[in-house]
Amino acid sequence: MPSRTTTSPVPVLTAAIRLGVALVGTIGFALSYDALRQMAVAIHIRGVLTYAFPLVIDGFIAIGVAALLILRAAPWRSRLYVWALVGLATVTSIWANALHAVRLNQQAHTAGLHLDNVTVGALSAIAPLALAGAVHLDLVIRRHPAPQADEAAATKSHNVPDPGHNTIEPPAPAEDDAGLPAQAESLPDVAEPPNTAEEAVDVPQKAHANTDAHEHDATFEELLVVARTAPLGRGGRASRRNIETAIRAAGYRIGKDRLTQIKDRVQAELDESARHAEPGKEPAGVL
């Protein structure tokens, strides 16, 4: 019989968190948009163009944060350039929001609660910061989905019912004149071989689940030290698979981009060692 499967609460929780992040980002954008549009009027931008002015600043913050996550494996100069642009746009938005709030606070004459200019300026900076943070959180959640969803999908694929199981009962064996089964002597007792294919699939999944439960992050240097102990692959070259196995066996977590960087560094060290050991020969892998 097919086993009953229950819906995991993790996808529902992830969807709720993403909805909350989107709501916070939308509110932050609306608050910052209103202040920046009034600043556009104050600097004498004409007519309908005042509605486009906030998009240049806050929209660039959102695009820049997305570009940083996409280019996280790019050279540091490229990432430094994007960081500079995002930082400049963020500081500009915060400064414009703070200046707008301070100027209105100076012109306000109310009998109720009246805050000083520093407090008003600091509170007005929350809106652009919330916008940038919400965009970053949403992209991080998209790039790192909950691992329970993958495990649930794998479990569902292994619980597919067998259509031929318990559907047709075998007929009773025919008996001969002596009252004995006709095939009692012709069929030897052979034990049913175990389903090694399913066991081979289940064992790596259990081992992978147990390994992930104890993995933790490590610095680049720590991963590099472990990678140097990994056995080499074909032709005496660094093996991506062996390096990943050694790092995960040491209890560290590593992504595809970081694994590529580690493997390239180890291969570069091997090439450098071969170059010093045999000056007259080219290192392995150099055409």
C-alpha positions as CSV (number, residue, x, y, z in Angstrom):
1,M,0.0,0.0,0.0
2,P,1.3,3.5,-0.7
3,S,2.6,5.3,2.4
4,R,0.9,8.4,3.6
5,T,2.9,11.6,3.2
6,T,2.3,14.8,5.1
7,T,2.9,18.2,3.7
8,S,6.1,19.7,5.2
9,P,5.5,23.1,7.0
10,V,8.9,24.3,5.6
11,P,7.6,25.5,2.2
12,V,4.7,27.2,3.8
13,L,7.0,29.0,6.3
14,T,9.4,30.0,3.5
15,A,6.5,31.4,1.5
16,A,5.3,33.4,4.5
17,I,8.8,34.8,5.2
18,R,9.2,35.8,1.5
19,L,5.7,37.5,1.7
20,G,6.8,39.4,4.8
21,V,10.1,40.4,3.2
22,A,8.2,41.7,0.1
23,L,5.8,43.6,2.2
24,V,8.6,45.3,4.2
25,G,10.5,46.1,1.0
26,T,7.4,47.6,-0.6
27,I,6.6,49.8,2.5
28,G,10.2,51.0,2.6
29,F,10.2,51.8,-1.1
30,A,6.9,53.7,-0.7
31,L,8.2,55.8,2.2
32,S,11.5,56.6,0.5
33,Y,9.8,57.2,-2.8
34,D,7.6,59.9,-1.3
35,A,10.5,61.7,0.3
36,L,12.6,61.6,-2.8
37,R,9.8,62.8,-5.0
38,Q,9.4,65.9,-2.8
39,M,13.1,66.4,-3.1
40,A,12.8,66.2,-6.8
41,V,10.3,69.0,-6.7
42,A,12.6,71.0,-4.4
43,I,15.5,70.8,-6.9
44,H,13.1,72.0,-9.7
45,I,12.7,68.8,-11.7
46,R,9.7,69.4,-13.9
47,G,6.3,67.7,-14.0
48,V,6.1,64.0,-14.5
49,L,9.8,63.5,-14.2
50,T,9.6,64.0,-10.5
51,Y,8.0,60.6,-10.3
52,A,10.9,59.0,-12.1
53,F,13.6,60.6,-9.9
54,P,13.2,58.2,-6.9
55,L,13.5,55.2,-9.2
56,V,17.0,56.3,-10.3
57,I,18.2,56.1,-6.7
58,D,16.2,53.4,-4.9
59,G,15.9,51.3,-8.1
60,F,19.7,51.3,-8.5
61,I,20.0,50.0,-4.9
62,A,17.8,47.0,-5.6
63,I,19.6,46.3,-8.9
64,G,23.0,46.7,-7.3
65,V,22.3,44.3,-4.4
66,A,21.1,41.6,-7.0
67,A,24.3,42.2,-9.0
68,L,26.4,41.6,-5.9
69,L,24.9,38.2,-5.3
70,I,25.2,37.2,-8.9
71,L,28.9,38.4,-9.1
72,R,30.0,36.9,-5.7
73,A,32.4,34.5,-7.6
74,A,33.7,37.3,-9.8
75,P,37.2,38.9,-9.3
76,W,37.4,41.3,-6.3
77,R,37.9,44.3,-8.5
78,S,34.5,43.8,-10.2
79,R,32.8,43.2,-6.9
80,L,34.5,46.3,-5.4
81,Y,33.2,48.4,-8.2
82,V,29.6,47.2,-7.7
83,W,29.9,47.7,-3.9
84,A,31.0,51.3,-4.5
85,L,28.0,52.0,-6.7
86,V,25.6,50.4,-4.3
87,G,27.1,52.2,-1.3
88,L,27.0,55.5,-3.2
89,A,23.3,55.0,-4.1
90,T,22.4,54.0,-0.5
91,V,24.2,56.9,1.0
92,T,22.5,59.3,-1.4
93,S,19.1,57.9,-0.6
94,I,19.7,58.1,3.1
95,W,21.0,61.6,2.9
96,A,18.1,62.8,0.8
97,N,15.6,61.2,3.1
98,A,17.3,62.7,6.2
99,L,17.5,66.1,4.6
100,H,13.9,66.0,3.6
101,A,12.8,65.1,7.1
102,V,15.1,67.6,8.8
103,R,13.9,70.5,6.7
104,L,10.2,69.7,7.3
105,N,10.9,69.3,11.0
106,Q,12.5,72.8,11.1
107,Q,9.4,74.3,9.4
108,A,6.9,72.5,11.6
109,H,5.3,74.3,14.5
110,T,3.1,71.9,16.4
111,A,1.9,71.8,20.0
112,G,2.3,68.0,20.2
113,L,5.4,65.8,20.2
114,H,8.4,67.5,18.5
115,L,11.6,65.6,17.9
116,D,15.1,67.1,17.4
117,N,16.6,67.1,13.9
118,V,19.1,64.3,14.6
119,T,16.3,61.9,15.7
120,V,14.2,62.9,12.7
121,G,17.0,62.4,10.3
122,A,18.0,59.0,11.8
123,L,14.4,57.7,11.7
124,S,14.0,58.8,8.1
125,A,17.0,56.6,7.1
126,I,15.1,53.4,8.1
127,A,13.1,53.4,4.8
128,P,16.0,53.1,2.3
129,L,17.8,50.7,4.6
130,A,14.7,48.5,4.8
131,L,14.4,48.5,1.0
132,A,18.0,47.4,0.5
133,G,17.8,44.8,3.3
134,A,14.5,43.3,1.9
135,V,15.9,42.9,-1.6
136,H,19.0,41.2,-0.2
137,L,17.0,38.8,2.0
138,D,14.7,37.8,-0.8
139,L,17.6,37.0,-3.1
140,V,19.3,35.0,-0.4
141,I,16.2,32.9,0.3
142,R,15.8,32.2,-3.5
143,R,19.4,31.1,-3.8
144,H,19.3,28.9,-0.7
145,P,16.0,27.0,-0.6
146,A,15.1,24.9,2.5
147,P,16.8,21.4,2.3
148,Q,13.7,19.8,3.7
149,A,11.9,20.4,0.4
150,D,14.5,18.3,-1.5
151,E,14.3,15.5,1.1
152,A,10.5,15.5,0.9
153,A,10.7,15.2,-2.9
154,A,13.2,12.3,-2.7
155,T,11.1,10.5,-0.1
156,K,8.0,10.8,-2.3
157,S,9.8,9.3,-5.2
158,H,10.8,6.3,-3.1
159,N,7.3,5.7,-1.9
160,V,5.7,5.1,-5.3
161,P,3.4,2.1,-4.9
162,D,4.1,-1.0,-6.9
163,P,1.1,-1.6,-9.3
164,G,1.6,-5.3,-9.3
165,H,1.8,-5.7,-5.5
166,N,-1.1,-7.5,-3.7
167,T,-3.3,-7.4,-6.8
168,I,-3.4,-11.0,-8.0
169,E,-3.2,-13.9,-5.7
170,P,-1.4,-17.0,-7.1
171,P,-3.6,-20.0,-7.7
172,A,-3.3,-23.0,-5.3
173,P,-0.8,-25.5,-6.5
174,A,-2.3,-28.5,-8.2
175,E,-1.9,-31.9,-6.4
176,D,-1.3,-35.2,-8.2
177,D,-2.9,-38.5,-7.4
178,A,-0.7,-39.1,-4.4
179,G,-2.0,-35.9,-2.8
180,L,1.4,-34.1,-3.0
181,P,2.0,-30.8,-4.8
182,A,2.9,-31.3,-8.5
183,Q,5.9,-28.8,-8.3
184,A,7.1,-29.6,-4.8
185,E,10.2,-31.4,-6.1
186,S,10.8,-29.4,-9.3
187,L,11.1,-26.0,-7.6
188,P,14.1,-25.6,-5.2
189,D,13.9,-23.3,-2.2
190,V,15.8,-20.2,-3.3
191,A,15.9,-17.1,-1.1
192,E,14.7,-13.9,-2.9
193,P,17.7,-11.7,-3.6
194,P,17.7,-8.4,-1.8
195,N,16.9,-5.2,-3.7
196,T,20.4,-3.9,-3.9
197,A,19.4,-1.0,-6.2
198,E,17.1,0.5,-3.6
199,E,19.7,0.0,-0.8
200,A,22.4,1.6,-2.9
201,V,20.1,4.6,-3.4
202,D,19.0,4.9,0.3
203,V,22.5,4.6,1.8
204,P,24.1,7.7,0.2
205,Q,20.9,9.7,1.0
206,K,21.1,8.8,4.7
207,A,24.9,9.4,4.8
208,H,24.4,12.7,3.1
209,A,21.7,13.7,5.5
210,N,23.8,12.8,8.5
211,T,26.8,14.7,7.1
212,D,24.7,17.8,6.4
213,A,23.4,17.8,9.9
214,H,27.0,18.3,11.3
215,E,28.5,20.5,8.6
216,H,29.5,24.1,9.3
217,D,31.0,27.0,7.5
218,A,34.8,27.5,7.3
219,T,37.2,30.1,6.0
220,F,38.9,29.8,2.7
221,E,42.2,28.9,4.3
222,E,40.7,26.1,6.4
223,L,39.1,24.6,3.4
224,L,42.4,24.9,1.5
225,V,44.3,23.0,4.2
226,V,41.8,20.1,4.0
227,A,41.8,20.2,0.2
228,R,45.6,19.7,0.1
229,T,45.1,16.3,1.9
230,A,42.7,15.0,-0.7
231,P,44.0,12.3,-3.1
232,L,44.8,13.4,-6.6
233,G,42.8,12.4,-9.6
234,R,43.8,11.2,-13.1
235,G,47.2,12.3,-14.3
236,G,48.2,13.6,-10.9
237,R,45.8,16.5,-11.2
238,A,43.6,18.0,-8.5
239,S,40.2,16.1,-8.4
240,R,37.1,18.2,-7.7
241,R,35.2,15.2,-6.4
242,N,38.0,14.0,-4.1
243,I,38.4,17.6,-2.7
244,E,34.7,17.9,-2.0
245,T,34.6,14.5,-0.3
246,A,37.5,15.4,1.9
247,I,36.0,18.7,2.9
248,R,32.6,17.3,3.7
249,A,34.3,14.4,5.7
250,A,36.0,17.1,7.8
251,G,32.6,18.5,8.7
252,Y,32.7,21.6,6.5
253,R,30.1,23.0,4.2
254,I,31.1,24.2,0.7
255,G,29.3,25.6,-2.4
256,K,30.0,25.0,-6.0
257,D,31.7,28.3,-6.6
258,R,34.0,28.0,-3.5
259,L,34.8,24.4,-4.5
260,T,35.9,25.6,-7.9
261,Q,38.2,28.2,-6.4
262,I,39.7,25.7,-4.0
263,K,40.3,23.2,-6.7
264,D,42.0,25.8,-8.9
265,R,44.2,26.9,-6.1
266,V,45.3,23.4,-5.3
267,Q,46.0,22.7,-9.0
268,A,48.0,26.0,-9.2
269,E,50.1,24.8,-6.3
270,L,50.7,21.4,-7.9
271,D,51.8,23.1,-11.1
272,E,54.1,25.4,-9.2
273,S,55.7,22.4,-7.4
274,A,56.1,20.5,-10.7
275,R,57.8,23.6,-12.3
276,H,60.3,23.9,-9.4
277,A,60.9,20.1,-9.3
278,E,61.6,19.7,-13.1
279,P,62.7,23.1,-14.6
280,G,63.0,21.5,-18.0
281,K,59.5,20.1,-18.2
282,E,56.2,21.9,-18.4
283,P,53.7,21.2,-15.6
284,A,50.8,18.9,-16.1
285,G,47.9,20.3,-18.1
286,V,49.9,23.0,-19.9
287,L,49.8,22.7,-23.6
